[in-house]
């Protein structure tokens, strides 16, 4: 992790001061001469040192005195500010918190700073890249300490039940079960969503997440919620400062990402169908795939997309219908029906007799397929016609109801939707994963 500063000198008050960058090498030579030693270090070696600080004045020009958001102790170090990787030295990378970090590999970890550990930067299976920081790492929660007491992989089962994560070298987080309060600079993810929305927060883990920092920056693996929602609704961006907290970026959770650093697992890839859904394209954290069977569940669809200019295939979250080529791919009584009229291709589902046929199972409504005169049971997502709440799918944590334009239960043109007082109530559901 690029955290460095200058040689230190002791003042009459006993406080450690760090001289300005121009005097760095001269002071090192002087100290060596006074001690009768031969200088072995270079200026680069000294700048590579990981040194603590109290204020920016303790650090060289272009460096700041900062703490790492996921450091349970909150010690401040001199770090090199950056906007891109080109701003960093010694092979370091520009981290999402706005300063350079030292890259590492969890299979052969090595970090410059004492007490620094190699933290996995991507929890997807097979990924070993990491970065050094003063954090507690874990495979299970018993590996964690008293402050950050829960392993992140033990907390994501409800939100991402069909994802598998690499074991070990993941981050410890602070839990906020019951009435427990979070440390300064953190908020309880579940409680915050409960206060801001009208959705089912049962799958949301009770963990503390950092508040967004300067310029809405978040630690690696997180994205500031207000930024993501602003991208989803650029014509009416949210202004509520209570939305300025960091949310984990995970596949299947439709939280718009800006780059790979905002993904706790997977890669940040532009959804090739998001332009049709939102009017403008958006990128999300997704896993790579080679074919449909490579995706972790039927609610993901393997689609061609481009990542950092390179073509590939990735698992994008879709309605919970299993794609198919023929009925042999389906479990009876489901059949492979053609839904190209709805833009999703073929999918396994049961037949029904006509609009709003109540014979479809809970959360499904009867709609016409692409074949003339044929009807099938389709997911009762928002906008789908319905006769009762039972035909509306409680997908992605949404409390969806069968509501008409008049609000009357006898309205003949009712659709699955939800009540709201702000646009964010319509977008939060996807952050919670598929609970249908």
MIPA-48782 format. One line per field, with one value per residue (C-alpha): x, y, z. Coordinates in Angstrom, 2 decimals, decimal comma. Layout:
% MIPA-48782
east <- X_...
north <- Y_...
up <- Z_...
***
This chain:
% MIPA-48782
east <- 0,00_1,63_1,77_4,95_6,47_9,79_12,41_11,22_12,85_12,01_11,06_11,57_7,97_8,64_6,22_7,33_7,65_8,28_10,44_9,38_10,09_12,91_15,01_14,29_17,43_19,74_18,53_19,00_22,62_23,27_21,91_24,03_27,20_26,66_26,30_29,30_27,09_27,01_23,72_22,00_18,49_17,42_14,79_12,36_12,98_12,19_9,02_7,96_7,94_4,56_4,47_1,78_0,81_-1,40_-2,09_-1,29_1,65_3,33_3,39_5,26_3,74_1,12_0,49_-2,35_-2,86_-5,73_-7,22_-8,54_-12,31_-12,16_-9,44_-11,08_-8,54_-8,61_-4,87_-3,92_-1,06_0,61_-0,87_-0,27_-3,36_-4,35_-6,95_-5,54_-2,92_-0,47_-0,41_1,09_4,67_6,35_3,79_0,94_-2,66_-5,08_-7,62_-11,27_-10,74_-8,63_-5,12_-2,55_-2,62_-0,09_-1,30_-0,67_-1,60_-3,42_-1,55_1,83_0,99_3,59_2,86_5,25_3,40_3,72_0,30_-0,90_-2,52_-3,31_-7,07_-8,85_-10,09_-12,51_-14,29_-15,16_-13,89_-10,46_-9,50_-6,32_-5,61_-5,62_-4,41_-2,62_-4,36_-4,53_-7,62_-8,61_-8,95_-11,03_-12,40_-15,11_-16,34_-14,32_-11,20_-12,34_-11,72_-13,97_-14,73_-15,02_-16,50_-18,13_-16,65_-18,29_-18,84_-20,97_-23,21_-24,18_-26,14_-29,54_-28,62_-26,70_-27,82_-26,81_-23,26_-20,14_-17,24_-13,55_-12,59_-10,05_-8,44_-11,82_-12,64_-14,05_-16,94_-18,76_-22,15_-25,16_-27,57_-30,49_-29,94_-26,15_-24,78_-22,04_-18,69_-18,22_-18,23_-20,42_-24,16_-26,13_-27,00_-30,28_-31,55_-30,66_-32,61_-35,55_-35,70_-35,41_-37,65_-40,83_-39,32_-38,77_-35,33_-35,27_-32,39_-30,27_-27,41_-27,12_-23,62_-22,06_-21,03_-18,92_-20,45_-19,39_-16,24_-15,06_-16,51_-18,71_-15,74_-16,07_-13,65_-12,81_-15,82_-18,40_-20,26_-21,89_-25,62_-26,60_-24,25_-25,68_-29,27_-28,38_-27,14_-30,37_-32,43_-30,27_-33,31_-34,38_-31,30_-31,83_-30,71_-31,26_-27,90_-29,08_-28,37_-24,64_-23,50_-21,56_-23,26_-21,45_-21,30_-22,42_-23,66_-27,45_-27,83_-28,72_-26,49_-24,90_-21,09_-18,48_-15,50_-14,23_-13,17_-16,87_-17,47_-16,93_-17,32_-17,49_-16,59_-18,23_-19,73_-22,28_-25,56_-26,31_-30,06_-30,02_-30,54_-33,94_-34,83_-33,67_-33,28_-29,52_-27,00_-25,75_-23,00_-23,42_-21,25_-21,51_-19,68_-18,11_-19,59_-18,98_-22,57_-25,92_-25,04_-22,04_-24,29_-25,03_-28,82_-31,66_-32,19_-28,95_-28,63_-25,29_-25,03_-22,29_-20,84_-17,61_-15,39_-12,60_-12,73_-12,48_-15,44_-16,73_-19,82_-21,29_-24,17_-26,71_-29,63_-32,97_-36,50_-36,56_-37,48_-35,18_-34,04_-34,51_-34,20_-36,87_-39,25_-36,66_-34,77_-37,75_-39,17_-42,80_-45,40_-43,35_-42,81_-40,45_-42,57_-41,55_-41,46_-39,71_-42,74_-41,48_-37,87_-36,45_-36,47_-37,65_-38,21_-39,64_-43,13_-46,62_-49,50_-52,68_-55,94_-56,12_-55,46_-55,17_-56,01_-55,87_-54,50_-50,91_-48,94_-48,34_-46,35_-47,26_-49,88_-51,24_-49,98_-49,95_-46,75_-45,22_-47,31_-50,78_-53,53_-51,08_-50,90_-48,35_-47,68_-45,22_-43,63_-45,95_-43,38_-44,32_-46,40_-47,86_-51,69_-53,25_-56,47_-55,07_-51,95_-51,24_-50,41_-47,72_-44,21_-42,42_-39,17_-36,02_-37,52_-40,40_-43,72_-45,65_-49,45_-52,18_-53,25_-55,37_-55,26_-58,36_-57,07_-60,30_-60,10_-62,66_-60,58_-60,47_-57,07_-55,00_-51,27_-48,58_-46,90_-46,12_-46,98_-44,28_-43,60_-40,20_-38,56_-35,97_-38,74_-38,99_-35,26_-34,22_-35,66_-32,94_-30,30_-31,59_-31,36_-34,09_-36,30_-39,15
north <- 0,00_3,26_5,02_6,90_10,01_11,51_10,84_11,96_14,28_14,78_18,26_19,62_18,71_15,08_15,11_13,48_15,91_15,03_17,46_18,85_16,74_18,98_18,29_14,56_13,19_15,83_14,95_11,27_11,93_14,17_11,61_8,89_11,04_11,90_8,25_7,20_5,00_4,40_5,37_2,32_3,63_5,72_8,50_6,00_3,55_6,23_7,28_3,65_3,57_3,37_6,08_7,28_10,94_13,37_16,07_16,78_18,90_15,68_14,45_15,38_17,66_15,80_13,45_13,53_12,22_9,76_6,68_3,64_3,30_-0,40_-0,03_-0,97_1,11_4,18_4,98_7,73_7,34_9,49_8,46_9,69_11,32_10,12_10,26_7,51_4,76_7,04_9,28_6,45_5,20_1,88_-0,11_0,96_1,46_4,33_3,02_4,00_6,09_8,54_7,51_4,99_1,45_-1,34_-4,33_-7,86_-11,49_-13,43_-16,61_-14,98_-11,91_-9,25_-5,74_-2,90_-1,55_-3,17_-4,49_-4,28_-7,35_-8,47_-8,06_-9,77_-7,09_-9,44_-12,28_-14,19_-17,75_-18,03_-14,40_-13,84_-10,13_-8,01_-4,76_-3,95_-2,13_-2,15_-4,36_-7,62_-10,46_-13,59_-16,83_-17,09_-14,69_-16,34_-14,98_-11,41_-9,17_-7,39_-4,26_-5,64_-8,90_-10,49_-11,88_-10,29_-13,70_-14,77_-11,74_-11,93_-15,18_-13,48_-10,89_-13,18_-16,75_-18,21_-16,83_-18,62_-16,64_-17,37_-18,38_-16,52_-13,08_-11,35_-8,37_-8,29_-5,88_-4,56_-6,11_-4,06_-6,76_-5,55_-2,09_-2,11_1,17_1,41_3,07_6,70_7,09_4,02_3,33_0,10_-1,08_-2,77_-0,02_2,67_0,95_0,38_4,08_5,21_2,75_0,70_-2,62_-6,02_-5,76_-9,33_-10,42_-7,36_-8,15_-6,20_-4,93_-1,50_0,13_3,29_6,66_8,09_10,17_13,22_13,29_10,36_7,99_4,50_1,66_-0,92_-3,17_-0,49_2,30_5,38_4,74_8,28_8,15_4,86_6,06_9,29_7,26_5,27_8,48_11,29_13,51_13,45_12,65_12,16_14,93_13,31_13,31_10,21_8,28_9,00_5,61_2,84_-0,31_-3,54_-4,11_-7,68_-9,60_-9,77_-6,55_-3,84_-1,18_0,77_0,64_2,96_0,57_-2,78_-1,22_-0,79_-4,54_-6,74_-9,69_-9,84_-7,15_-3,84_-4,40_-2,44_-4,34_-4,65_-4,46_-1,66_1,01_-0,48_-0,68_2,75_4,69_5,01_2,18_1,31_-0,91_-3,49_-5,98_-9,31_-12,65_-13,87_-16,95_-19,23_-20,39_-20,28_-23,24_-21,35_-18,82_-19,58_-19,75_-19,35_-15,74_-14,87_-14,81_-15,26_-12,34_-10,98_-7,71_-5,71_-5,19_-2,60_-2,80_-6,60_-8,75_-11,43_-13,06_-12,21_-13,31_-10,51_-10,64_-11,30_-12,34_-15,70_-17,82_-20,58_-20,03_-23,01_-24,25_-26,97_-28,47_-31,15_-28,39_-27,85_-29,69_-30,86_-29,44_-26,50_-26,21_-24,17_-21,25_-18,44_-15,03_-13,05_-10,73_-9,62_-9,46_-12,40_-15,31_-18,78_-19,71_-22,58_-21,93_-23,45_-22,84_-20,99_-20,13_-16,34_-12,91_-13,00_-16,73_-17,47_-20,98_-19,65_-20,09_-17,35_-14,47_-15,30_-13,90_-15,22_-13,45_-14,17_-15,70_-14,96_-17,78_-16,55_-17,80_-19,27_-18,07_-18,83_-18,01_-15,15_-13,39_-10,76_-7,98_-4,30_-3,32_-6,80_-7,15_-8,82_-9,55_-9,95_-9,39_-13,13_-12,73_-10,16_-11,47_-10,23_-10,09_-8,28_-7,41_-5,41_-5,26_-5,46_-5,13_-5,37_-1,74_0,09_3,69_4,44_2,60_0,58_-3,23_-3,62_-1,66_-3,88_-2,56_-3,31_-4,01_-5,19_-2,18_-0,58_2,64_5,26_8,80_9,17_7,63_5,92_3,69_2,23_1,58_0,21_-3,27_-4,56_-3,75_-6,53_-9,52_-11,85_-12,90_-14,22
up <- 0,00_-0,99_2,23_2,76_4,19_5,13_7,75_11,17_13,69_17,37_18,65_22,13_22,88_22,07_19,10_15,87_12,95_9,33_7,31_3,94_0,85_-0,44_2,65_2,76_1,19_2,73_6,22_5,56_4,48_7,48_9,92_8,33_8,48_12,14_13,00_10,95_8,79_5,09_3,43_2,01_1,38_-1,58_-1,51_-3,01_-0,18_2,37_0,59_0,52_4,32_5,99_8,61_10,96_11,19_13,03_10,41_6,76_7,93_9,03_5,43_2,26_-0,34_-2,34_0,57_3,11_6,62_6,24_7,85_6,01_6,21_7,13_9,77_13,10_15,06_12,81_12,82_10,35_7,87_5,25_1,91_-1,62_-3,14_-6,61_-9,35_-11,58_-11,31_-13,13_-10,05_-7,97_-7,67_-6,83_-8,82_-6,55_-7,65_-7,12_-4,62_-4,54_-1,39_-3,40_-2,38_-3,62_-2,26_-2,47_-4,53_-3,29_-3,94_-1,22_-2,17_-1,42_0,67_1,33_2,59_3,40_6,39_9,82_10,79_7,17_5,66_2,14_1,82_-1,07_-3,50_-5,25_-3,45_-6,64_-6,83_-8,42_-7,79_-5,75_-6,29_-3,17_-1,64_1,60_4,42_8,23_8,32_9,95_7,46_7,85_6,46_9,16_11,84_14,61_12,88_13,59_16,59_19,06_17,05_13,53_14,71_11,65_8,44_5,42_3,79_6,77_6,25_2,59_2,42_2,42_-0,18_-2,53_-1,69_-5,06_-5,13_-3,91_-2,49_-2,17_1,36_3,44_3,26_3,23_5,40_8,91_9,43_12,47_13,22_14,35_15,48_17,59_19,03_18,76_17,42_14,82_15,35_14,35_10,58_10,01_9,73_10,07_6,56_7,48_9,77_7,26_4,49_6,83_7,65_4,04_2,21_2,38_1,37_2,89_4,50_5,87_3,61_4,41_6,82_10,06_9,41_9,70_6,42_6,04_5,39_2,04_2,28_0,38_-3,16_-2,07_-2,02_-0,53_0,25_-2,40_-2,99_-2,10_-3,92_-2,42_-2,60_-3,56_-6,58_-7,78_-7,47_-9,24_-12,21_-12,28_-12,28_-13,74_-14,43_-10,77_-8,68_-4,94_-2,60_0,79_2,66_4,54_1,32_1,61_2,86_1,13_-0,12_-1,15_-4,89_-5,62_-8,67_-8,79_-6,84_-9,30_-7,77_-10,60_-10,46_-11,93_-12,13_-10,85_-7,54_-6,72_-6,92_-3,85_-6,23_-10,01_-12,52_-13,40_-16,86_-18,88_-19,11_-22,86_-22,17_-19,59_-22,24_-23,05_-19,36_-18,17_-21,41_-20,86_-20,35_-16,87_-15,54_-12,78_-10,89_-12,73_-12,93_-16,19_-17,89_-20,84_-21,38_-19,61_-17,40_-16,05_-14,28_-10,63_-11,05_-13,51_-12,51_-14,30_-18,06_-19,85_-22,28_-24,51_-23,24_-23,22_-20,18_-20,39_-24,19_-24,27_-25,45_-23,11_-21,64_-18,23_-16,00_-15,80_-13,38_-15,00_-14,05_-12,19_-15,21_-16,41_-20,03_-22,35_-25,91_-25,72_-23,15_-22,35_-20,52_-18,18_-15,19_-15,85_-15,76_-17,06_-20,80_-22,92_-24,09_-26,40_-24,63_-27,35_-27,33_-23,89_-24,98_-23,01_-25,47_-24,41_-20,76_-18,73_-17,36_-17,27_-19,65_-18,64_-20,36_-20,65_-19,17_-15,35_-15,16_-11,40_-11,98_-12,10_-8,90_-6,38_-7,80_-11,42_-13,77_-17,08_-20,21_-23,96_-25,33_-28,73_-30,23_-31,26_-28,96_-26,41_-22,80_-20,11_-16,47_-16,29_-13,33_-11,85_-11,95_-11,71_-14,72_-15,30_-15,31_-12,27_-10,43_-6,91_-4,86_-5,06_-8,74_-8,00_-7,47_-4,37_-6,30_-5,21_-1,83_-3,30_-1,44_-4,72_-4,82_-7,46_-7,85_-10,44_-11,56_-9,46_-6,41_-6,24_-5,83_-8,65_-11,15_-14,27_-15,38_-12,30_-12,52_-10,14_-8,61_-5,25_-3,51_-3,18_-2,09_-3,78_-6,82_-4,62_-3,26_-6,76_-7,15_-3,78_-4,20_-6,54_-3,92_-1,70_-4,01_-5,23_-2,33_-4,46
***
